[in-house]
Amino acid sequence: MRGVSARDIVMKDRLVSAAGRTRSAVLAVAVLAAGGLALGASSAFAQASSEAVAPQATEAPPPVVDAVAADESQTAYDPLEGFNRGSYGLSMGLDHAVLRPVAHGYLAVTPAPVRRRVSSVVYNLGEPSTTLNDILQGHPKRAGRSSARFLINSTIGVLGLWDVASKMNLPAHDADFGQTFGRYGVKPGPYLYVPVIGPSSFREGVGRVLDFFTDPVGIVGGGYTTTFGATRLVTQTVDTRARADTAFRALDDATDPYATARSAFGQYREAFVREATGKAQVLPDFDDIPTDPAAVSSAPAPASPDTSPKTAPAQSAPQ
C-alpha cells in the first residue's frame, strides 16, 4: 500500500506541475493577446475620435507617413519569415473559422449606435494606461488630457458610453509601452507574427506584456481571471475584430497578404513612435543638383528659385 501511495503522490505532483505549466502558457498567451487587442482597439477608436474633432483641435497633427518613403529596414526586418508565414496562415485559418463568423454575426445583429457605445466603453477603460505612458514619455499635457478624458467620460459619459470629452476639445490619443520604448530610442527588432495574436516585434511584444501587468483598470479589476476581466477581454476581442473587418477584407484581395500585413504594421508603429518623439517623416529628395560638372553646365537654368521643402515640416514634441 505504501508503494501505491508513493506512486499516487508522485503522479499527483506531476499532474500539478503540468497544470501549472499549462496555466503559465495560457497566461503568457493571454497577456500578449490582451496587449494586442488593446492596441487595436485604442488605435482605431483614437483615430475616429481625432477625425471627429479635427476642426476644433488645437494641437498640430502628427507627421504624415509616406508609405513609399517608409524605412524598409524597420518595417520589413523579418529573419523568421518562414515561421511567420506559417503562423500567419494558421491565424487566418482560425480567424475564418471562429472570429470572422462571430464578428459578422455581431455586425449583423447589433445596430451601429450600440456598437459605437461598446467601442467607447472599451477605449475608455484603456485611458489610465495611456496616462501612465504619457507620464513615462515626459508628456504632462497629454497625460493631463487622457486623465481628464477618463474622468469626464466615466462620469458625465456614464462609464464611457458616450465620448463627451471629445466634444469638449479633448480628442483621444494612444500611448503604450511599445511607443514609450521607441520614444527613448529602442529599435523594433525582428518582426514576429504570433499565432492567433497577430503581428508584433521584440519591442512591441515586451511592451504588450508590460501593458498587461501595469494596466491600472486590470489591476483594480483583478485581471482577466475575474468575471469583469474575462468579460472585458471577450468584449474587446469581438469589438476589435468587428471594427477591423474592412482591413481583413482588404488583405483577402492583396497579392501577398502576409507582406501587406507586415508592411502596414511596421509603418503604423513607426508613425506611432514618431508621434511621441515629434520627428517628421523624411521624404525623398528629387531636387538634388547633379554632381557631374558637365551635367550642371548643360542643364537649363531654372525659371525661378526652388523654394520647395526637402522634408516634411518639423513638429515640436507633443507635451
DRENDO-1510 file (C-alpha; in Angstrom, 1 decimal, always signed):
<recs>
REC; n; res; u; v; w
REC; 1; MET; +0.0; +0.0; +0.0 .
REC; 2; ARG; +2.9; +2.3; +0.8 .
REC; 3; GLY; +4.3; +1.8; -2.7 .
REC; 4; VAL; +1.0; +2.6; -4.3 .
REC; 5; SER; +0.5; +5.7; -2.2 .
REC; 6; ALA; +4.0; +6.9; -3.1 .
REC; 7; ARG; +3.3; +6.5; -6.8 .
REC; 8; ASP; +0.0; +8.3; -6.4 .
REC; 9; ILE; +1.8; +11.1; -4.7 .
REC; 10; VAL; +4.4; +11.3; -7.5 .
REC; 11; MET; +1.7; +11.2; -10.2 .
REC; 12; LYS; -0.3; +13.9; -8.4 .
REC; 13; ASP; +2.8; +16.1; -8.2 .
REC; 14; ARG; +3.5; +15.6; -11.9 .
REC; 15; LEU; -0.1; +16.5; -12.8 .
REC; 16; VAL; +0.0; +19.6; -10.6 .
REC; 17; SER; +3.3; +20.6; -12.2 .
REC; 18; ALA; +1.9; +20.1; -15.7 .
REC; 19; ALA; -1.2; +22.0; -14.8 .
REC; 20; GLY; +0.9; +24.8; -13.5 .
REC; 21; ARG; +3.0; +24.9; -16.8 .
REC; 22; THR; -0.2; +24.9; -18.8 .
REC; 23; ARG; -1.7; +27.8; -16.8 .
REC; 24; SER; +1.6; +29.7; -17.3 .
REC; 25; ALA; +1.5; +29.1; -21.0 .
REC; 26; VAL; -2.2; +30.2; -21.2 .
REC; 27; LEU; -1.4; +33.3; -19.1 .
REC; 28; ALA; +1.5; +34.2; -21.4 .
REC; 29; VAL; -0.7; +33.9; -24.5 .
REC; 30; ALA; -3.5; +35.9; -22.7 .
REC; 31; VAL; -1.0; +38.6; -21.8 .
REC; 32; LEU; +0.1; +39.1; -25.4 .
REC; 33; ALA; -3.4; +38.8; -26.8 .
REC; 34; ALA; -4.8; +41.3; -24.3 .
REC; 35; GLY; -2.0; +43.7; -25.2 .
REC; 36; GLY; -2.6; +43.2; -28.9 .
REC; 37; LEU; -6.3; +43.7; -28.6 .
REC; 38; ALA; -5.9; +46.8; -26.6 .
REC; 39; LEU; -3.5; +48.2; -29.2 .
REC; 40; GLY; -6.0; +47.5; -32.0 .
REC; 41; ALA; -9.0; +48.9; -30.0 .
REC; 42; SER; -7.2; +52.0; -28.9 .
REC; 43; SER; -5.7; +52.9; -32.3 .
REC; 44; ALA; -9.0; +52.6; -34.2 .
REC; 45; PHE; -11.0; +54.4; -31.7 .
REC; 46; ALA; -8.5; +57.2; -31.2 .
REC; 47; GLN; -8.2; +57.8; -35.0 .
REC; 48; ALA; -12.0; +58.0; -35.3 .
REC; 49; SER; -12.2; +60.4; -32.3 .
REC; 50; SER; -9.4; +62.6; -33.6 .
REC; 51; GLU; -11.1; +62.9; -37.0 .
REC; 52; ALA; -14.4; +63.8; -35.4 .
REC; 53; VAL; -12.9; +66.7; -33.5 .
REC; 54; ALA; -10.2; +67.8; -36.1 .
REC; 55; PRO; -11.8; +71.2; -36.8 .
REC; 56; GLN; -11.5; +72.1; -33.1 .
REC; 57; ALA; -8.2; +70.5; -32.3 .
REC; 58; THR; -5.6; +72.9; -31.0 .
REC; 59; GLU; -2.5; +70.6; -31.3 .
REC; 60; ALA; -0.7; +70.2; -34.6 .
REC; 61; PRO; -1.5; +66.8; -36.3 .
REC; 62; PRO; +1.1; +64.1; -36.1 .
REC; 63; PRO; +3.6; +63.9; -39.1 .
REC; 64; VAL; +2.1; +62.2; -42.1 .
REC; 65; VAL; +3.7; +58.9; -43.0 .
REC; 66; ASP; +4.7; +58.4; -46.7 .
REC; 67; ALA; +4.2; +54.7; -47.5 .
REC; 68; VAL; +6.8; +54.8; -50.2 .
REC; 69; ALA; +9.4; +56.5; -48.1 .
REC; 70; ALA; +9.0; +54.2; -45.1 .
REC; 71; ASP; +12.2; +52.7; -43.9 .
REC; 72; GLU; +12.2; +49.1; -45.1 .
REC; 73; SER; +14.9; +48.2; -42.7 .
REC; 74; GLN; +12.5; +49.0; -39.8 .
REC; 75; THR; +9.2; +47.8; -41.4 .
REC; 76; ALA; +10.4; +44.5; -43.0 .
REC; 77; TYR; +13.2; +43.1; -40.8 .
REC; 78; ASP; +11.9; +39.6; -41.0 .
REC; 79; PRO; +14.6; +36.9; -40.4 .
REC; 80; LEU; +11.9; +34.4; -39.3 .
REC; 81; GLU; +9.8; +34.8; -42.4 .
REC; 82; GLY; +9.3; +31.1; -42.9 .
REC; 83; PHE; +7.9; +30.6; -39.4 .
REC; 84; ASN; +6.0; +33.9; -39.6 .
REC; 85; ARG; +4.2; +32.9; -42.8 .
REC; 86; GLY; +3.2; +29.6; -41.4 .
REC; 87; SER; +1.9; +31.4; -38.3 .
REC; 88; TYR; +0.1; +33.9; -40.4 .
REC; 89; GLY; -1.6; +31.1; -42.4 .
REC; 90; LEU; -2.7; +29.3; -39.1 .
REC; 91; SER; -4.0; +32.6; -37.7 .
REC; 92; MET; -6.0; +33.4; -40.8 .
REC; 93; GLY; -7.5; +29.9; -40.8 .
REC; 94; LEU; -8.6; +30.3; -37.2 .
REC; 95; ASP; -9.9; +33.7; -38.0 .
REC; 96; HIS; -12.0; +32.4; -40.9 .
REC; 97; ALA; -13.3; +29.5; -38.7 .
REC; 98; VAL; -14.0; +31.4; -35.5 .
REC; 99; LEU; -13.5; +35.1; -35.2 .
REC; 100; ARG; -14.8; +36.2; -38.6 .
REC; 101; PRO; -18.2; +34.4; -38.2 .
REC; 102; VAL; -18.6; +35.9; -34.7 .
REC; 103; ALA; -17.6; +39.4; -35.8 .
REC; 104; HIS; -20.0; +39.2; -38.8 .
REC; 105; GLY; -22.8; +38.0; -36.6 .
REC; 106; TYR; -22.1; +40.9; -34.2 .
REC; 107; LEU; -22.2; +43.3; -37.1 .
REC; 108; ALA; -25.4; +41.8; -38.4 .
REC; 109; VAL; -27.4; +41.8; -35.2 .
REC; 110; THR; -26.0; +44.9; -33.4 .
REC; 111; PRO; -27.1; +48.4; -34.6 .
REC; 112; ALA; -24.3; +50.8; -35.3 .
REC; 113; PRO; -25.2; +53.2; -32.5 .
REC; 114; VAL; -24.9; +50.3; -30.0 .
REC; 115; ARG; -21.5; +49.2; -31.5 .
REC; 116; ARG; -20.2; +52.8; -31.1 .
REC; 117; ARG; -21.2; +52.7; -27.4 .
REC; 118; VAL; -19.4; +49.4; -26.9 .
REC; 119; SER; -16.3; +50.8; -28.6 .
REC; 120; SER; -16.4; +53.9; -26.4 .
REC; 121; VAL; -16.5; +51.8; -23.2 .
REC; 122; VAL; -13.7; +49.6; -24.4 .
REC; 123; TYR; -11.5; +52.6; -25.2 .
REC; 124; ASN; -12.3; +54.4; -22.0 .
REC; 125; LEU; -11.1; +51.5; -19.9 .
REC; 126; GLY; -7.7; +51.9; -21.6 .
REC; 127; GLU; -7.3; +55.6; -20.8 .
REC; 128; PRO; -5.5; +55.1; -17.4 .
REC; 129; SER; -2.8; +53.0; -19.2 .
REC; 130; THR; -2.5; +55.8; -21.8 .
REC; 131; THR; -2.0; +58.3; -19.0 .
REC; 132; LEU; +0.7; +56.2; -17.4 .
REC; 133; ASN; +2.7; +56.0; -20.6 .
REC; 134; ASP; +2.2; +59.7; -21.3 .
REC; 135; ILE; +3.9; +60.4; -17.9 .
REC; 136; LEU; +6.7; +58.0; -18.7 .
REC; 137; GLN; +7.3; +59.7; -22.0 .
REC; 138; GLY; +7.5; +63.1; -20.4 .
REC; 139; HIS; +4.4; +64.5; -21.9 .
REC; 140; PRO; +2.5; +66.1; -19.0 .
REC; 141; LYS; -0.1; +67.9; -21.2 .
REC; 142; ARG; -1.0; +64.7; -23.0 .
REC; 143; ALA; -1.2; +62.9; -19.6 .
REC; 144; GLY; -3.5; +65.6; -18.3 .
REC; 145; ARG; -5.7; +65.3; -21.3 .
REC; 146; SER; -6.0; +61.5; -21.2 .
REC; 147; SER; -6.7; +61.6; -17.4 .
REC; 148; ALA; -9.3; +64.3; -17.9 .
REC; 149; ARG; -10.9; +62.3; -20.7 .
REC; 150; PHE; -11.2; +59.3; -18.4 .
REC; 151; LEU; -12.7; +61.3; -15.5 .
REC; 152; ILE; -15.2; +63.1; -17.8 .
REC; 153; ASN; -16.3; +60.1; -19.8 .
REC; 154; SER; -16.5; +57.8; -16.8 .
REC; 155; THR; -18.9; +60.3; -15.0 .
REC; 156; ILE; -20.7; +62.6; -17.4 .
REC; 157; GLY; -20.3; +60.0; -20.2 .
REC; 158; VAL; -21.8; +57.3; -18.0 .
REC; 159; LEU; -18.9; +54.8; -17.6 .
REC; 160; GLY; -17.6; +55.7; -21.1 .
REC; 161; LEU; -20.7; +55.0; -23.0 .
REC; 162; TRP; -20.5; +58.5; -24.6 .
REC; 163; ASP; -17.3; +60.2; -25.5 .
REC; 164; VAL; -18.2; +63.6; -24.0 .
REC; 165; ALA; -14.6; +64.6; -23.7 .
REC; 166; SER; -14.0; +64.8; -27.5 .
REC; 167; LYS; -16.9; +67.3; -27.8 .
REC; 168; MET; -15.1; +69.4; -25.1 .
REC; 169; ASN; -12.0; +69.7; -27.3 .
REC; 170; LEU; -10.2; +66.8; -25.6 .
REC; 171; PRO; -9.5; +64.4; -28.5 .
REC; 172; ALA; -8.4; +60.8; -27.9 .
REC; 173; HIS; -4.9; +59.7; -28.4 .
REC; 174; ASP; -2.9; +56.5; -27.8 .
REC; 175; ALA; +0.2; +55.6; -25.8 .
REC; 176; ASP; +1.6; +52.2; -24.9 .
REC; 177; PHE; +4.9; +50.7; -23.7 .
REC; 178; GLY; +6.0; +49.9; -27.2 .
REC; 179; GLN; +5.7; +53.6; -28.1 .
REC; 180; THR; +7.4; +54.5; -24.8 .
REC; 181; PHE; +10.4; +52.3; -25.7 .
REC; 182; GLY; +10.5; +53.8; -29.1 .
REC; 183; ARG; +10.4; +57.3; -27.6 .
REC; 184; TYR; +13.7; +56.6; -25.9 .
REC; 185; GLY; +15.4; +55.0; -29.0 .
REC; 186; VAL; +14.6; +51.3; -28.6 .
REC; 187; LYS; +14.5; +49.7; -32.1 .
REC; 188; PRO; +11.7; +47.3; -33.1 .
REC; 189; GLY; +13.9; +44.3; -33.6 .
REC; 190; PRO; +12.8; +41.3; -35.6 .
REC; 191; TYR; +9.3; +41.1; -36.9 .
REC; 192; LEU; +7.3; +38.2; -35.4 .
REC; 193; TYR; +3.8; +37.0; -36.3 .
REC; 194; VAL; +2.5; +35.3; -33.2 .
REC; 195; PRO; -0.2; +32.6; -33.8 .
REC; 196; VAL; -3.7; +34.0; -33.2 .
REC; 197; ILE; -2.3; +37.1; -31.5 .
REC; 198; GLY; -1.1; +38.7; -34.7 .
REC; 199; PRO; +1.9; +40.9; -35.9 .
REC; 200; SER; +4.5; +42.1; -33.4 .
REC; 201; SER; +8.2; +42.6; -32.9 .
REC; 202; PHE; +10.6; +42.3; -30.0 .
REC; 203; ARG; +9.9; +45.8; -28.8 .
REC; 204; GLU; +6.1; +45.6; -29.2 .
REC; 205; GLY; +6.0; +42.1; -27.6 .
REC; 206; VAL; +7.8; +43.2; -24.5 .
REC; 207; GLY; +5.7; +46.4; -24.5 .
REC; 208; ARG; +2.4; +44.3; -24.6 .
REC; 209; VAL; +3.5; +42.3; -21.6 .
REC; 210; LEU; +4.2; +45.5; -19.6 .
REC; 211; ASP; +0.9; +47.0; -20.8 .
REC; 212; PHE; -0.9; +44.0; -19.4 .
REC; 213; PHE; +0.8; +43.9; -16.0 .
REC; 214; THR; +0.7; +47.7; -15.4 .
REC; 215; ASP; -2.9; +48.3; -16.7 .
REC; 216; PRO; -4.5; +50.2; -13.8 .
REC; 217; VAL; -8.0; +49.1; -14.6 .
REC; 218; GLY; -6.8; +45.5; -14.9 .
REC; 219; ILE; -5.1; +45.7; -11.6 .
REC; 220; VAL; -8.1; +47.2; -9.8 .
REC; 221; GLY; -10.5; +44.8; -11.6 .
REC; 222; GLY; -8.4; +41.7; -10.6 .
REC; 223; GLY; -7.1; +40.8; -14.1 .
REC; 224; TYR; -8.5; +38.6; -16.8 .
REC; 225; THR; -9.2; +35.7; -14.4 .
REC; 226; THR; -12.2; +37.6; -12.8 .
REC; 227; THR; -15.7; +37.9; -14.3 .
REC; 228; PHE; -15.1; +41.6; -15.0 .
REC; 229; GLY; -11.7; +40.9; -16.7 .
REC; 230; ALA; -13.0; +38.0; -18.8 .
REC; 231; THR; -16.0; +40.0; -19.9 .
REC; 232; ARG; -13.7; +42.9; -20.8 .
REC; 233; LEU; -11.4; +40.6; -22.8 .
REC; 234; VAL; -14.3; +39.0; -24.8 .
REC; 235; THR; -16.0; +42.3; -25.5 .
REC; 236; GLN; -12.7; +43.8; -26.6 .
REC; 237; THR; -12.0; +40.8; -28.9 .
REC; 238; VAL; -15.3; +41.0; -30.6 .
REC; 239; ASP; -15.3; +44.8; -30.9 .
REC; 240; THR; -11.8; +45.0; -32.2 .
REC; 241; ARG; -12.3; +42.2; -34.8 .
REC; 242; ALA; -15.6; +43.8; -36.0 .
REC; 243; ARG; -14.0; +47.2; -36.5 .
REC; 244; ALA; -11.0; +45.6; -38.3 .
REC; 245; ASP; -13.3; +43.7; -40.7 .
REC; 246; THR; -12.6; +46.1; -43.6 .
REC; 247; ALA; -8.9; +45.7; -43.2 .
REC; 248; PHE; -9.2; +41.9; -43.2 .
REC; 249; ARG; -11.3; +42.1; -46.4 .
REC; 250; ALA; -8.5; +44.2; -47.9 .
REC; 251; LEU; -6.0; +41.5; -47.1 .
REC; 252; ASP; -8.1; +39.0; -48.9 .
REC; 253; ASP; -7.7; +41.0; -52.1 .
REC; 254; ALA; -3.9; +41.6; -51.7 .
REC; 255; THR; -1.4; +40.0; -54.0 .
REC; 256; ASP; +0.7; +38.9; -50.9 .
REC; 257; PRO; -1.5; +39.3; -47.8 .
REC; 258; TYR; +1.4; +38.4; -45.4 .
REC; 259; ALA; +3.7; +41.1; -46.8 .
REC; 260; THR; +0.9; +43.6; -46.9 .
REC; 261; ALA; +0.1; +43.0; -43.2 .
REC; 262; ARG; +3.8; +43.2; -42.3 .
REC; 263; SER; +4.3; +46.4; -44.1 .
REC; 264; ALA; +1.1; +48.0; -42.6 .
REC; 265; PHE; +2.1; +47.0; -39.1 .
REC; 266; GLY; +5.6; +48.3; -39.4 .
REC; 267; GLN; +4.6; +51.6; -40.9 .
REC; 268; TYR; +1.9; +52.2; -38.4 .
REC; 269; ARG; +4.2; +51.5; -35.4 .
REC; 270; GLU; +6.9; +53.8; -36.9 .
REC; 271; ALA; +4.4; +56.6; -37.3 .
REC; 272; PHE; +3.1; +55.9; -33.7 .
REC; 273; VAL; +6.6; +56.3; -32.3 .
REC; 274; ARG; +7.2; +59.5; -34.3 .
REC; 275; GLU; +4.1; +60.9; -32.8 .
REC; 276; ALA; +5.7; +60.5; -29.4 .
REC; 277; THR; +9.0; +62.0; -30.4 .
REC; 278; GLY; +7.7; +64.7; -32.7 .
REC; 279; LYS; +10.0; +63.7; -35.5 .
REC; 280; ALA; +8.8; +64.3; -39.1 .
REC; 281; GLN; +9.0; +61.6; -41.8 .
REC; 282; VAL; +11.9; +62.4; -44.1 .
REC; 283; LEU; +10.6; +62.4; -47.7 .
REC; 284; PRO; +12.7; +61.5; -50.7 .
REC; 285; ASP; +14.6; +64.5; -52.3 .
REC; 286; PHE; +14.1; +64.6; -56.1 .
REC; 287; ASP; +15.8; +68.0; -56.5 .
REC; 288; ASP; +19.4; +67.2; -55.8 .
REC; 289; ILE; +21.8; +69.1; -58.1 .
REC; 290; PRO; +23.7; +66.6; -60.3 .
REC; 291; THR; +27.3; +66.1; -59.2 .
REC; 292; ASP; +28.6; +65.7; -62.8 .
REC; 293; PRO; +30.0; +69.2; -63.9 .
REC; 294; ALA; +29.1; +68.6; -67.5 .
REC; 295; ALA; +25.5; +67.8; -66.5 .
REC; 296; VAL; +25.5; +71.0; -64.4 .
REC; 297; SER; +26.8; +73.2; -67.3 .
REC; 298; SER; +24.3; +71.7; -69.8 .
REC; 299; ALA; +21.3; +71.8; -67.5 .
REC; 300; PRO; +18.8; +74.7; -68.3 .
REC; 301; ALA; +18.6; +77.4; -65.7 .
REC; 302; PRO; +15.5; +77.2; -63.6 .
REC; 303; ALA; +12.8; +79.8; -64.2 .
REC; 304; SER; +12.7; +80.7; -60.5 .
REC; 305; PRO; +14.5; +79.8; -57.3 .
REC; 306; ASP; +13.4; +76.4; -55.9 .
REC; 307; THR; +11.8; +77.0; -52.5 .
REC; 308; SER; +10.1; +73.7; -52.1 .
REC; 309; PRO; +10.9; +72.0; -48.7 .
REC; 310; LYS; +13.2; +69.0; -48.7 .
REC; 311; THR; +11.5; +67.3; -45.8 .
REC; 312; ALA; +8.1; +67.3; -44.2 .
REC; 313; PRO; +7.6; +70.2; -41.8 .
REC; 314; ALA; +9.1; +69.5; -38.4 .
REC; 315; GLN; +6.8; +69.3; -35.5 .
REC; 316; SER; +7.7; +70.0; -31.9 .
REC; 317; ALA; +7.5; +67.1; -29.5 .
REC; 318; PRO; +4.0; +66.7; -28.0 .
REC; 319; GLN; +3.5; +67.8; -24.4 .
</recs>
